[in-house]
């Protein structure tokens, strides 16, 4: 938290904000939405708010209120628990060069890696 700023009492715990940020980015990209589109759906004033929510604003992570978690969950069609929980398959960090089939985390965390061809982790995924 930035010095001089007070933590709102209705914010979720700081440890969960990074998890929510990763999940927001993954879900937003999966739907093909820009940061501006998600910002518009949330009623946020600019795409930079989404950037901060995803944790990509000068290394700072924006906090979330319980109401924002409810709204984001509704927008993405998932439960608040799913939004605030790290993937049990990969912990949000798939092995280098792989993507997670369970949560959709990109290869090595790089957003463009989500479109890489077929090298995906199958650990924990159902096999045919």
N, C-alpha and C positions, 0 to 999 in steps of 0.2 A: 504494500500500500504506500502511496506517495506521502511524504511528510506533509503535515498540515491538513490532510484529508481525513475525515472521520468515516469509520466503517459504519454502514447502515445496519441496524439491528435485524432487519429482515433479509439480509444477504445470506446466501448459502455459504457454508464453510470455505475458506480460502483454498483448501486442498482439493475441493471438487471443481473449482472454477476452471482449472486447466483441463480436466476431464471433459467438462461441458464444452469448452472451446474446441477441443479435438472432435467431439461428437457433432457439434454444430457444423464444422467445416466439412466433415465426411458426409453428413446428411444433405447439406446444401449442394455439394458437388454431385452427389448421387442423383439429385433431382434436376441438375443442370441449371441451378439458379445462380445468378450473380450475387455479390454482397449487397448491391443496391436493391435487388428484388427482395431478399430476406429482410433488409432494413425497412423497406416499404411495408411488408407484411407485419412486421413487429411494431410499426409506427415510430421507428427511430428516425432521427433527422437526417442522417447521412450514412453512406457505406462505411465511413471510417469507424462508426460505432460497431458495425459487424466485424470489421478488421480487428478492433480492440477486443471484442467478445471472443474471437477465435485465437487471441493471444499473439497477434502479429503486428502490434503497434509499439514500436521502439522497445520490444522485449517486455512490455507490460501486459498484464492480463486484466481485463475488465471484470468486475464482480457482477453477480446476478442476484436479483431478488427472487423470492419464492413465486411471485406473480409472473415474472419473466420466464421462469422455468416452466410454469403451467402453460403459458402462451406458446412458447417454443415447442413444447411437447405436443400441443394441439396442432400446431402448424405442420409438424413432421409426422403426426399420426402415431406417436409412440407414448409410452408412459413416462412420467417424470423420473421414475427410477431408472429406466433405460437411458435417459438423457444424462443422468448424473453418475452412471456406473461405467467403469472401465471394462472393456471386453474381457471375458474370462478365458477366451481362446488365446489371444495374443497379448493381452494387457495394454492394447493400444499401440504396441510396437512389434509389428511382424518382423521376422528375420530379414536381414539385409537381402535385397533383391526379390522379395516376395510381397504379396498383398494378402490380407486376411479375408477369407471367404465369409467368416461369421459377421464381422463388423464393417468390412469394406475399407479398412485402413490401407492407405496407399503404400506402395513400395518405398521403404526407407523414409516414409513420411513426406515424400515430395509429391505435390498435387498432380503433376503431369504423369507420374508413374501409374496412376489409376487406369490409364489407357494402355499400359504396356501389355503385350500379348502373353497369354497363358501361363507364365511362370507365377504360380500362386501357391500359397501354403495350403496344404490339405489337412494339417494337424487339427484334429477335433472335428473335421467336416465329414459328413456322411459320404461313403464311397459307393460307387455303383458297381 
